[in-house]
Amino acid sequence: MLYSDNYITFNYEEAGEGKPMLILHGNGPDHRMMMSCMEPLFSSQDQYRRIYVDLPGMGMSPAAEWIRSSDDMLRAVKMMIEALIPNERFLFVGQSYGGYLARGLLGEYAELIDGLFLLCPCVIAESSKRELPPHQVMVQDAELLEELSAADREEFVSIAVVQDRTVWERFSREILCGLQLADEAFMERIKADGGYPFSFEADAIAPFEKPSLIITGRQDSMTGYKDVWKLLDFLPHATFAVLDRAGHNLHLEQDELFKAMAREWLSRVSSET
C-alpha cells in the first residue's frame, strides 16, 4: 500500500486487526525482512494490526529531498505514525537502525507505546565508536558459497555468521531483495556531514515502564551487544538476551529462539494491556 501527502510518500503493508504494532526494518533492507520473521508469531494469535513500513529511500518508499539526517528520518516516522495510527496506543518493534529510530521516538510517544521490542538495535550511530566483536563465522557451507555469484557471496559472507543454505535462502528472499532496491546515494547523504547521530541524547528520558525485549547476537559485528546493555538503565522491564551463533541476521540464524522470546514478550504485553 502507498501513502502520500505533500511532504512524504511511503510504502507499507498491513496484516491482522487489533492493537497497532509499528515495525521498522534497519538501514538498507525493506519491510519484507521484518514481515517474514514476525508474521509466523501470529499464526494462532491474531489480535494485532501489524504495520510494516518501508523507510524512505528503501524498498518501495522513495527518498525525500528534505530528509538529510536521522533527525529528519525521525520526523518522517512521526508523519507515518500520525497518518496511520493517530493518537492510538501501539507496540513498537525496531531492528538495527529501526531500533535507533524507535529509541529516538520513545520519549515523545512513551505514553502511547505499550511495549518495545529492539532486535540487534543500533545504539551508537557512528560505527567507529561502537564496541564490536570481530566478524566470526560459526558455520560455513563451502559448496553453497561456490554456487553464488561474486556479488551475492560478498553480501552474504560480509554479515552472515551461519553461512549455510537455509540461512542463505532466507537472506536472499527477505533481505537481499530489499538491499537491491535501496537508494544508496540517499542513505549516504544521511550519514554525511555528521547527520547520522541524533542531534539530541535519545536516552535522556524517564524510565520506560512497559514490557520490553532486547535481543542481540554474540557475534554481531555491526551493532554488537556491549553498547546495547546500557539501554537497561531506562528499561526496567526489559528482557535482555545475547544469543550465541548469531550475528546481525540473528532472526535467521537463531530463528527458534527469536520466535520463543518474541512470543514471551507478546505474552507479557498482553497480560498488562
C-alpha positions as CSV (number, residue, x, y, z in Angstrom):
1,M,0.0,0.0,0.0
2,L,1.1,3.5,-0.7
3,Y,0.5,6.6,1.5
4,S,1.3,10.0,0.0
5,D,0.8,13.7,1.1
6,N,2.5,17.0,0.3
7,Y,5.5,16.0,2.5
8,I,6.1,12.3,2.2
9,T,5.3,9.1,0.3
10,F,5.9,5.7,1.8
11,N,5.0,2.1,1.1
12,Y,3.7,-0.1,3.9
13,E,2.0,-3.5,4.3
14,E,-0.6,-4.5,7.0
15,A,-1.7,-7.8,8.5
16,G,-4.2,-8.6,11.1
17,E,-6.6,-6.4,13.2
18,G,-6.5,-5.1,16.7
19,K,-3.9,-3.0,18.6
20,P,-1.4,-1.4,16.2
21,M,2.1,-2.7,16.1
22,L,4.6,-0.5,14.2
23,I,7.5,-2.5,12.8
24,L,10.6,-0.8,11.3
25,H,13.5,-2.5,9.5
26,G,17.1,-1.5,9.5
27,N,19.2,0.6,7.1
28,G,19.1,-0.9,3.7
29,P,16.5,-3.7,3.6
30,D,12.8,-3.2,3.3
31,H,9.6,-4.3,5.1
32,R,10.0,-7.9,3.9
33,M,12.8,-8.5,6.3
34,M,10.6,-7.9,9.3
35,M,7.4,-9.3,7.9
36,S,9.0,-12.6,7.2
37,C,10.2,-13.1,10.7
38,M,7.3,-11.5,12.6
39,E,4.3,-12.9,10.8
40,P,4.8,-16.6,12.0
41,L,4.3,-15.3,15.6
42,F,0.7,-14.6,14.8
43,S,-0.5,-17.8,13.2
44,S,-2.6,-18.5,16.3
45,Q,-2.7,-15.1,17.9
46,D,-4.2,-12.5,15.6
47,Q,-5.0,-9.6,17.9
48,Y,-2.6,-7.1,16.5
49,R,-2.7,-4.8,13.4
50,R,0.9,-5.3,12.2
51,I,2.2,-2.3,10.2
52,Y,5.4,-3.0,8.2
53,V,6.8,0.2,6.8
54,D,9.5,0.8,4.1
55,L,11.6,3.6,5.4
56,P,12.2,6.5,3.0
57,G,14.8,5.6,0.3
58,M,14.3,1.9,0.9
59,G,12.0,-0.7,-0.6
60,M,9.2,0.9,-2.5
61,S,9.3,4.2,-0.5
62,P,11.0,7.0,-2.5
63,A,13.7,9.2,-0.9
64,A,12.6,12.6,0.1
65,E,14.8,15.6,-0.7
66,W,14.2,17.2,2.7
67,I,15.5,14.1,4.6
68,R,19.2,14.7,5.2
69,S,19.8,13.3,8.7
70,S,18.5,10.9,11.3
71,D,16.6,13.8,12.9
72,D,14.8,14.2,9.6
73,M,14.2,10.5,9.4
74,L,12.5,10.7,12.8
75,R,10.3,13.4,11.5
76,A,9.3,11.1,8.6
77,V,8.4,8.3,11.0
78,K,6.3,10.7,13.1
79,M,4.4,11.5,9.9
80,M,3.8,7.8,9.3
81,I,2.5,7.4,12.9
82,E,0.2,10.4,12.6
83,A,-1.0,9.2,9.2
84,L,-1.7,5.6,10.1
85,I,-2.3,5.4,13.9
86,P,-3.0,9.0,15.1
87,N,-3.4,9.1,18.9
88,E,-3.7,5.3,19.1
89,R,-1.8,3.2,21.6
90,F,0.6,0.8,19.9
91,L,3.6,-1.5,20.2
92,F,6.9,-0.6,18.7
93,V,9.4,-3.0,17.0
94,G,12.7,-1.9,15.5
95,Q,15.6,-3.7,14.0
96,S,19.1,-2.2,13.8
97,Y,18.5,1.4,12.5
98,G,14.8,0.9,13.0
99,G,15.6,0.3,16.7
100,Y,17.7,3.5,16.7
101,L,14.6,5.4,15.4
102,A,12.4,3.7,18.0
103,R,14.6,4.9,20.8
104,G,14.6,8.4,19.3
105,L,10.8,8.5,19.5
106,L,10.4,6.8,22.8
107,G,10.5,10.0,24.9
108,E,7.8,11.7,22.8
109,Y,5.5,8.7,22.4
110,A,6.1,6.9,25.7
111,E,2.5,7.4,26.9
112,L,1.1,5.7,23.8
113,I,3.6,2.8,23.5
114,D,2.5,-0.3,25.3
115,G,5.6,-2.4,24.5
116,L,9.0,-2.2,22.9
117,F,11.0,-4.8,21.0
118,L,14.5,-4.0,19.8
119,L,16.2,-6.5,17.6
120,C,20.0,-6.1,17.2
121,P,19.5,-2.3,17.7
122,C,21.8,0.4,16.8
123,V,22.8,2.3,20.0
124,I,25.8,4.3,18.8
125,A,25.2,5.7,15.3
126,E,28.9,6.2,14.5
127,S,30.3,2.8,13.8
128,S,33.8,3.8,14.7
129,K,32.7,4.5,18.3
130,R,30.9,1.1,18.8
131,E,32.4,-1.7,20.9
132,L,32.1,-4.6,18.5
133,P,33.3,-8.2,18.4
134,P,35.2,-9.3,15.3
135,H,33.3,-10.9,12.4
136,Q,33.3,-14.7,13.2
137,V,31.9,-17.5,11.0
138,M,30.4,-20.3,13.0
139,V,29.1,-22.5,10.2
140,Q,30.1,-22.4,6.6
141,D,28.9,-24.4,3.6
142,A,31.8,-24.0,1.1
143,E,29.8,-25.8,-1.7
144,L,27.0,-23.3,-1.3
145,L,29.4,-20.3,-1.5
146,E,30.9,-21.6,-4.7
147,E,27.4,-21.6,-6.3
148,L,26.7,-17.9,-5.5
149,S,27.7,-15.1,-7.8
150,A,30.6,-12.9,-6.6
151,A,28.2,-10.1,-5.7
152,D,25.8,-12.3,-3.8
153,R,28.6,-14.1,-2.0
154,E,30.1,-10.8,-0.8
155,E,26.8,-9.5,0.5
156,F,26.2,-12.8,2.4
157,V,29.6,-13.6,3.8
158,S,30.2,-10.0,5.0
159,I,27.5,-10.3,7.6
160,A,26.4,-13.9,8.0
161,V,27.7,-15.9,11.0
162,V,25.9,-19.0,9.9
163,Q,26.6,-19.4,6.2
164,D,24.5,-22.4,5.2
165,R,21.8,-23.0,2.6
166,T,18.9,-22.4,4.9
167,V,20.1,-19.0,6.1
168,W,21.2,-18.1,2.5
169,E,17.8,-18.8,1.1
170,R,16.1,-16.7,3.7
171,F,18.7,-13.9,3.3
172,S,18.2,-13.8,-0.4
173,R,14.4,-13.9,-0.2
174,E,14.0,-11.5,2.8
175,I,17.0,-9.2,2.9
176,L,19.0,-9.1,-0.3
177,C,15.9,-8.3,-2.4
178,G,15.4,-5.2,-0.3
179,L,19.1,-4.2,-0.4
180,Q,19.0,-4.2,-4.1
181,L,16.2,-1.6,-4.1
182,A,17.8,0.8,-1.6
183,D,18.8,4.3,-2.7
184,E,22.5,4.2,-1.8
185,A,23.1,7.8,-2.5
186,F,20.2,8.8,-0.2
187,M,21.5,6.6,2.6
188,E,25.0,8.0,2.2
189,R,23.6,11.6,2.3
190,I,22.1,10.9,5.7
191,K,25.5,9.7,7.0
192,A,27.3,12.7,5.5
193,D,28.3,15.8,7.5
194,G,27.6,14.2,10.9
195,G,23.9,13.7,10.2
196,Y,23.6,10.0,11.2
197,P,23.6,10.5,15.0
198,F,20.7,12.3,16.5
199,S,21.2,15.9,17.5
200,F,19.9,15.1,21.0
201,E,20.5,12.4,23.6
202,A,17.9,9.7,22.9
203,D,18.3,8.1,26.3
204,A,17.8,11.2,28.4
205,I,14.3,10.2,29.2
206,A,12.3,8.9,32.1
207,P,12.4,5.1,32.6
208,F,10.1,3.3,30.2
209,E,8.0,1.0,32.4
210,K,6.2,-1.1,29.8
211,P,7.3,-4.7,28.8
212,S,10.4,-4.6,26.6
213,L,12.6,-7.1,24.8
214,I,16.1,-6.6,23.5
215,I,17.8,-9.5,21.5
216,T,21.4,-9.2,20.4
217,G,23.9,-11.5,18.7
218,R,27.1,-12.6,20.4
219,Q,28.9,-12.5,17.0
220,D,27.1,-9.3,15.7
221,S,30.0,-7.3,14.3
222,M,27.7,-4.5,13.1
223,T,25.9,-3.2,16.2
224,G,27.3,-5.6,18.8
225,Y,25.9,-6.3,22.2
226,K,28.1,-4.5,24.7
227,D,26.8,-1.0,23.9
228,V,23.2,-2.2,23.9
229,W,23.5,-3.3,27.6
230,K,23.4,0.4,28.6
231,L,19.7,0.5,27.5
232,L,18.7,-1.4,30.6
233,D,19.3,1.7,32.6
234,F,16.0,3.2,31.4
235,L,14.1,-0.1,30.5
236,P,13.3,-1.6,33.9
237,H,11.0,-4.3,32.5
238,A,13.3,-5.4,29.7
239,T,14.4,-8.9,29.0
240,F,17.9,-8.7,27.5
241,A,19.4,-11.6,25.6
242,V,22.8,-12.2,23.9
243,L,22.5,-15.3,21.6
244,D,25.5,-17.3,20.6
245,R,25.9,-18.4,17.0
246,A,24.1,-15.2,15.9
247,G,25.2,-12.1,14.1
248,H,23.2,-9.1,12.7
249,N,20.9,-11.6,10.9
250,L,20.0,-13.1,14.3
251,H,16.4,-13.8,13.3
252,L,17.6,-16.0,10.5
253,E,20.5,-17.7,12.4
254,Q,18.6,-18.4,15.6
255,D,15.0,-18.5,14.3
256,E,13.5,-20.7,17.0
257,L,15.0,-18.7,19.9
258,F,13.9,-15.5,18.2
259,K,10.3,-16.7,18.0
260,A,10.2,-18.0,21.5
261,M,11.5,-14.8,23.0
262,A,9.2,-12.6,20.8
263,R,6.2,-14.7,21.9
264,E,7.1,-14.4,25.5
265,W,7.3,-10.6,25.1
266,L,3.9,-10.6,23.4
267,S,2.6,-12.6,26.4
268,R,3.9,-10.0,28.8
269,V,2.4,-7.2,26.8
270,S,-1.0,-9.0,26.6
271,S,-1.1,-9.5,30.3
272,E,-0.6,-5.8,31.0
273,T,-2.9,-4.2,28.4
